[in-house]
Amino acid sequence: MENMNGKSLNIVEQKKAMLQNAMPEVFTEGKIDWEKFKATLGEELAFTNERYVLNWAGKSEAFKVLQTPTTATLVPDRAESVNFDSTENIFIEGENLEVLKVLQKSYFGKIKMIYIDPPYNTGNDSFIYPDRFAESREDYLKRIGDKDEEGYLLKEGLFRKNSKDSGHYHSNWLSMMYPRLFLARNLLSEDGVIFVSIDDHEVHNLRVVMNEIFGEENFIATFVWQSKKGGGSDSSRVVIDQEYVLCFGKGESQNLLSRIQIEAEELDQEDEKGKYRRGRELNKWGSNSRRIDRPTMFFPIKHPSGEDVFPIRNDGVEGCWRWGKKKMFQIVEQGDVGFVKRENGTFIVYEKIRSKDPRSKPFRTWLTEVGATSDGSKAVKELFEGKKIFDFPKPLELLRFLIELGTIQDEDIVVDFFGGSASIAQAVLEYNIQNRSNIRFICVQIDEKADEKSEAYTNGYLTITSIATERIRRSISAIKIKQETDNDLFSGEDYRPDLGFKIFKLKPSNFKIWRGTIDTPEELTKQLDAFVDLTKPSALEENMLYEILLKTGRDLNSKVEKIACDSVEYYSINSGEMVVMLSKITDSLIQEVVDKRPQKVIALNKLFEGNDQLKTNTVLQMKDAGIDFRTI
């Protein structure tokens, strides 16, 4: 059908379309790359700094965004949490780039597994990225009004629709992903792994950008997940049945992933040494298995009769052994080799397996039995009483499989900073029940507004985070109900699952931030006066405590004890490792703290109330006791 938009034919666009059809290689993100165009036509052209590298419009800006520190913090929300004081699971509401920056000091190198399901960049996605690449980040944020008077990012206006018509379609997505993946790598432990779900739109770019961040040598696999089981439009050019999960490690260890355990087979044969079963053949088959391919692997071994036995293939061609001389001679001498004579007089040689221990083999990259997209939707519907609350969540079977694959052990942490409906949280909770384990999760999701036309919105779930936190609560309730009805679930066991989660929210710092640009002496005097007390008037004590924990490198599950001394309270962190004083300071309190010899003590400067003598004495007592004493 002709385009009846009332406009005349766009000659320029028609010519560009003809050129793109004839020479697609000279187009980048829908625009002509003139250097490529000239090079394609054979004109002399010197590309500057030629090397293999992934580049895009805005990459330097992505580095600036990555390198800009944050002053934000995380504040606890006890009212919305479940079992706040006993749980070690965490849900964080906030923009994930800022949250990743906040977590750097406390969780650097401590995360065993990261799983993310980022926007697939289908042309209908909205996410955070700069839309003018010639300006600074500060100018950009000021222009779109995404900062409040203290310079903190506002929620409104954060998202941009990344249309395929954009001249920076792929660049926008890469600018969004690069800093987040870079910071995520910092969080991984040396034996940690990251899994990233993606589809055909950006899998090629994702692989290259992850090669750059994680190192190509740390690429483990691209898992192909069969995301659809049946269905699909007959009118489509092709039905896309698969998505992908890219897997990278932090270090170069070859044992980052688990293996399939195979039950040991019966030892059904016997010789003079005892029982055994027939193992694999030691004559090597397949490609590159001829003598001419590997001449050093062609040599004789001794048959019990004294006859020399050579590796001869089934087709009669001289072949090669599976192992070298040292190992082959050793197992022959030990009597752990069996011989089967062919009709032509040559032998098939096999290994005798005498161990009853179970075997293992690696997982394969083709994932067909770990649920489909429809299973993910079904799981959410079941929790929300048949209501369609969230579109296209990943199936729990896939996530539980990845947790198993990532060799996650008790006390390890799984992180998802594109949390969505918190599928990873439910998967961890259920995996723990199935395996009697105590894996913990950290799930991060921005407080994005739900579609007003969606079933979720009409049922009172106005934001994605409200869907996610309710899903976790319902998952916990479902486990508790099963525990009450199934007497055998934990009977006779000491195992007690962690059925709770702490909620934290990304907020501006509780402390005043020094403004670096001051134009007049009067402004300087005013700011100095304001900074006599660094705490903001609205700052709550517990919020300040958690900010201090994060900014001194303690994690959000640090053990916090509130201790009273002569009616004055202070906080002991991690069994006395650190002491935090936020309410009042007295001589008796200082003496008690000094006697306990913590490594570090932090106090609010305002607690000394201008008493310089008390502050000086405190500093000296702490120094004499070898305690690192700081004031804020």
N, C-alpha and C positions, 0 to 999 in steps of 0.2 A: 504494500500500500504506500502511496506517495505521502510525503510529509506535508500536510496542509497546515503549516503554522503561520501562513499569511506573509511570510518573508521571501524575498527573492533568493536565488541560489547564491550561497557563499562560495565565491570562486576560490578564495585562498584556502578555505577548508577542503574544498574538493581537490585542489592540487596537492595539498598535504596528504590527503587520504590516498591519492594515486601514488605519491612518492613512498608512503609507508608500506603500501602493498608491494611495490617493486623493490624497496630497499629498507626492510624493517630493522636492519642492523644499525642504521644511523639515527634511530630514535631512542631517546631515553625519557621515560615517564611522559610519553606523548608529545615530546618536543624534539626538534632537530638538534642533534649534537654536531655542530659545524666542524669540529676537529675530526670526528669520525667520518663525516660526509666527505671532507677533502681527502682523508686517507683512503677511503673506499674508492674514490675516483683516481687514485694513483698519484695525486699531487704530493710533492715533497713536503713533509710535515714532521717536525720534531716534537714529539710529546715530551713535556717536561717531567723529570723525575719518574721515568718509566719503571714500574714495579707492579707486582701483583698485590692489589689492595682494593678493599671495598670502600668506595667513597660515595657521598651523597650530599645534596644541598642541605646544610644545617648540621653537618657532623661536628664542626668546631663549636657550634652553639650547644650541641649535646654534651660536649666535654665541659663547657662552662657550667651548664646546669648540674652536671655530675660533681664538679669540683667546688661548687658553692656550698659552704656549710650551712647547717640549719640551727636555729636557736629554739626550735619547737621542743615540746616534751609530750609525754603520755600521762594522762591523769586517769585514775581508777574510777570505775562506775560500779560501786558495790551493789546498788539497788537492782541493776539489770543482770548482774552476774549470778552464777550458781555455785555455791560452796566456795566463795572467794578465798577464804583463809586456808583451805586445805587442797584446793585443786592446783595443778601445774599446767593446765591447758589455757591458752590465751587467744582472745579475739581482739583485734585492734581496728577501731573505726578511724580511717584517715587516708589521705592521699598516699599511695604506696611509695612514691619516690622519697617524700619527706620522712615517712615511717622507716624506710630502709636506712636513711641517714641517721635517724635517732637511734636505731638498733646497732649501729656499727661498733661502738665501743663495748657494749655489754655482750654482744653475741658474735664478735669477730672469731671466726674459726671454730664455732661451736655447733653448727647445724649439720646434721648427718644427711638430710635429704631435703631438697627443694622441689616442689612440683608447682608449675604454673600453667594456667590455661588463658593466655592473653587474648586480646582481640585479634581475630583472624584477618582483619583488613579486607573485608569483602566489598567495601564501598558503602556499607550501611553502618559502619562502626563509628562511635564517638569516643574519643580519648584525649588525653592532655598532650598537646604539642604546640610549639611556637608556630605562628602562621606568617611571620615575616622574618626572614633569615638575615636581613641586613642590619637589624637593630639589636641592641643589647637586651639581655633578659630583663634587666630593670626597666628599660624603656617599654618593653613589650608588656610587662605586668602592669605598669602604670597606665598604659594606653587602654588596655581592656578592663581596667578597674578591678583586678583580681587581688589587690592588697588592701588591707585595712590601714588605719592610721599608724599602726606599729610595724607595718611592713609585712604582715602575715597574710598568707594566701587565703582568700575567701573561697567558699564552696561554689557560689554562683559564677557561671561563666568559665569554669575550668575546662569543660568539654568542648571539643571541636569535631564537627562531622567531617570525616575524611573521605570525600567523594572521589570516585575514579576520574572525574573530570578535573581534579586538582592537578596542577603542574608538578606538585611535590607529593604525589600519592604514596609512592614507596618511601620517599625520604621522611615524610611525616611519621610513618610507622617505625622506621629505624631510629629516628630521633627520640621517639617515645621509649623504645625497647633498650637502646644501648646503655644509658646510665643505670637503668634498673638491673639489667643483667650484670653490669660491672660491679655494682654494690652487692648483688646477690652472691657473686663469686667470693667476695671477702668474707661472707658469713659461713661458707662451707668449711667443714673440717677437712683435713688432708685426705681422709678416706671418704669424703662426702661425694654425693652425686646429685645432679640436677636433671629433671625431666621436664620438657616443654612440649605441650600439645600445640599442634599447628595443622593447617591444611595446605592445599596447593598454592594459595595466593602468595604466601611468603616463606614457604619451607626452604626455598633456594637461598633467599637473603638471610634467613635465620641461621642456616648452617654456616654461612660465611662469617656472619657477625659473631657467632659463638666460637668459631675457630680463632677469631682475632682476640676475643676476651679470655677464653679458657685455654687456648692453645690447641692447635690441630692434633697434636700428639695425645691430647686428653679426650678426644672424641671416642665414644664407646660404641654407639649404634644409633641407627634410625629405625625405630620400631614402627611397623606398618599395622595400624589398628583398623580392623573391619568394623566401621562405625555404623553401617546399615546392614540390616538383615531383611532382604526383600524390599519391595516398594520402588519408588523412582518413576519418573515420568517417561512414557514411551516416546514422547515428542522430543526429548533431549538428544543431543548429539551422542552423549554417553552418560551413563549413570555413575556418579562418583560414590563408590562404596567405602572408601578408606580415608582415614586421616593419619597423622604421623605423631610420634613422640620422639623427639631428639633427646639423646642422653649423653652427657659429658661428665667427666670426673674432675676433681680439683687437682689430684696428683696423678702420678703415672702408674699406680698400682694396678696389677692385672686381676686382682681379686676384689674389685669393688662391688660386683654383682653376685647374687647368690646363684646356686645351681639346683637343678631338679634332682631330688633324692630318689634313687631307684632301689627297691627292695632287693636284698641279696637272693640269688637263685640257689636252689638246693645243690649240694655237692653230690652228684648222682653217679660218679665213677670212682674207681679206686685202683691204686697201684701200690708198689712196695712202700712208698712214703706215706700213704694214707689216702683219704678221700679228696676228690677235686671235681671241678666242672670244666668243661671245655670253654676256653676264652677265645679271644680274637685270633685270626690267622696272622702269622708273622710274615708270610709271603705278601709283599706289598702289591696292591692292584691299582687300577686307575691310571690317570695321566702321569707322565714322568716316572714310571715305575719299571722302565726297561734298563738293562745293563748299560746300554749306550747313554742313557740319561744320567745315571748315577753309578759309575763304574766302581767306586769305592765300597758300595753297598752290595756288591756281588762277590761272595766268598763262600767257602764250604763250611758247614758245621757237621759234627759227627753224629751219625745214627747210632743207637745202642749196639748195633751189629758191627760198628767200626766203619761203615760205608760213609763216604763223603756225600753230603746232601747240599745241593745248590738251590737258590731261589728260582724256580721255573714257573712261569705264568701258566694259566689254564690253556692259553693258546699255543703253548710250547715254546714261546719266546723266552730267552734268558732275561730274568727280571732282577729284583733287588729285595733285600730284607727290610723290614720295618725299622729295625734298630741297627746300630753300629756293632763292630766286632766285640768290643768290651762287654756290652750288655748281652749280646747273643751268646757268646761263649760262657758267660756267667750262668745264665739260666739253663743252658744245656748241661753244664757241669752239675748244677743243683738238681737235675732231673725234673725240671718244671716245663719241659717241652714235649708235646705229643706229635706223632708222625702218622699220616694217613697216606698209603701208597696208591697212586693212580694206576690205571691200566697200562699206561706207557712206561711205568717203572719209576717215574719221578714222584716227588712227595709234596703234599700239602702239610705245612708245619703250623702248629697252633700252640698257644700258651695254656698251661694248666693253672687254673685259679683255685687256690686252696683256702682262701679267706672267706668267711661268712659275712664280713662287713658289707653294709649297703654301699652301692656305688652312686655316682652322681654324673650328670651331664649338663651342659649349658642350656639356657633357655634359647629359643629361636626368636627371630625378629618379627615373624608373622603372627599377629595376635588376633585369633578368631574366636576364642572362648572366654573373653573377658567382658562380655556385655556390649550392648550397642547404645546409641544415643537414646533410643526409645526406652531402654531400661533405666537410664538416668532420670528421664521424665517420670516414669512409672514410680520410682522410689520416692520422689518428691510428692507426687500425688497421694501415695499411700500415707505419708506423714501428715499431709494437710487435708485429709478426709475427702479425697477425690478432686480437690481444686487444683487448677493449673496455675501454680504460683510462680514458676520460674521456667524460662525457655532454655532448652538444650543443656542441662547440667550433665557433666560427665558421669558415666555409670560407676557405681560403687565397686563393681567387680574389677574394672580397669584400675582404679586407684588402689584397691587392696593388693592387686597383683604387683603394681609398681612399688608399693611399700615392701612387699615380700622380696621383690627383685633387688631392692636397694640395700639388702642385708641390714635392715633396721633392727636394733636391739633395745632392750629395756633402757629407759631413761634417755634414749635418743630423741631428737626433736625433728619434726617434719614441718616445713614452712610452705605456705601458699600465700603469695602477696597479690594475687589476682583472685581473691577469695570467692567472688560471686555469691552463690547460695550456700557456701561453706560445705561443699561436697567432701572436701578433704577431712573436715572435722568429723563428719559422720563416718567416713571410711576408717579413720583412726580409732574412733570409739568402738566400732564393730570389730575391727581387726584385733584390738586388745582383748575383747571378750573371747573371740575365737581362739586366740593363741596364748591367753593368760599372760599378756605382756602389759607393759606400762609405758608405751610410747606416748610422747606429748606432741601437741600441735600448736603452731602459731599461725593464725589465719588473719589476713589483712584485707580490708575492703573499704573503699571510699564510700561516704554516705551519699551515694548517687540516688537521685530521685527516680522512683519507678514510673513506668509509662502510665499516664493517667487513664489510658484506655484498657489497661491490662486487668486481668482477673485478680492479680495480687493487690493492685491499688484499690479496686472496688471492695476488697475484703479487709481493708484497713492496713495493708503493708505498704506504706507510702515511700519507703526507701529500700534499696537493696540490702543494706545492713540490717533492717528490721526483719527481712526475710531470712537472712543468714543466721541471726541470733535465735530467731524462733525455731529454725530448723534444728539447731544444736540442742535447744531445750527439748524439743519433741523427740529427738534421737535419744537423749538421756532418759526421758520418760518411758520410751518404748523398751529400752533395756531394763529399766526398773520393773516395768510390768511383766516382762518375760522372766525376770529374776523371781518375782513373787509367784508366778504360775508354774515355773519349771523348777521343781525341787532339786533337780540334779545339776542345775547350771553351775553353782559354785559349792555344792555340798562337799563337806569334808576337806575343804581347801582353805589355805591361809590367804589366797589371792583375793584382793579387794580392788576392783577397778576404780579408776579416777573418773567419776561421773559428775564433772563440773567444769566450769570455765570462767576465767577472769575476763572482764571487759575493760579495755583501756581506750581512751579517745585522744586523738592528736589535737593538741591545744598549744597556744602561745606559751612561752616560758613564764614561770611564776616570778621570775626575777627581771629587773629592769635591764634593758640592753643599751649599752653605751652607744650614743649616736655619734658617728665619726665626723660628720660634716657640720661644723659649728662656725658661723660667720662672724660673730661679734663677741667681745669679752663679756657682755651682759648675758648672752646665751650660755657661755661657758660657766659663768658663776651660777646661773640657774640650774644647769645640769649637775654641777658639783654638789649643790645643796640637795638636789633630788636624790643623789646617789649615796647620801649618808646612810639611808636605809634602802638596801637593794631589792627588798621584797615589794611586790605590787600590793596595793591595798586589798585587792580581791583574792589574793593567794590563800588557799587553805593549807593547813599543816600537812595533811596526808599527801596532797598534790606536790608540795615542796619536797617531801620525803622521797617520793618515787622519782622526781626529777634528779635529785641528788644521787640516788641509786644508779640511774642510767648514766649520768655524766661522770660518775666515778668508776664506771665499768662493771657495776653489779647488775645482774639480770632481774627480770620482773618477778621471778620466783624466789628471790632472796628471802631468807628467814628473818622476819621482822618481829621483835619483841619490844613491848612497851613496858618500861621499868620505872617504878616510882622511888624517889629518894627524898625523904622529908617533904612529902607532898608535891615535889617537883618531878615531872616526867621527862624521860629521855628515851631514845630508841637504840636498841642493841641490834646490830645487823650480823647475820650469819654467825650466831653464837659468840658474839663479842669481837668479831674481826674489826668492825667499825662501829663507832658511836656517833649518833646525830642528835644535836640539841637544838630544838626549835621553839621551846616555850619560855624557859627561864634558866638563868645560871646563878648558882650560889657557890660559896666556898666548899660546903659539904658535898655538893654534887661534883665539883671538880676533883675533890679528893677521892671520892668513890670511883670515878671514871679512871683516874690515874692508877689507883690500886688494881684495877682490872686489866691494865696494860693492853688496850686494843692497839691495832696497827695504825688506825687512823681515827681522828676525831674532827667532826665538822660542826660548827656552830654559826648561828646567825649573828652578825656583827651587832645588830641592834639590841641583842640581849644584854650587852654590857652597859647599856643605858648611859653611855658617856663616862663610865667609871674606868679611867685609864689604868689606875693601879690594879684593879681586878683583872683587867685584860693582860697587863704586863706580867703579873704573877702567874696567870693561867698559861701564857706562852712559855714562861720559864719552867714551870712544873712539867708541862708536856715534853719540852725539849730534854729535860733531865731524865725523864722516863723513857726516852727514845720513841715518843709517839709523834706521828705526823699530824700536826694541828693546823687546821685551816678555818678561816671565817668567810662568810658570804655577806 
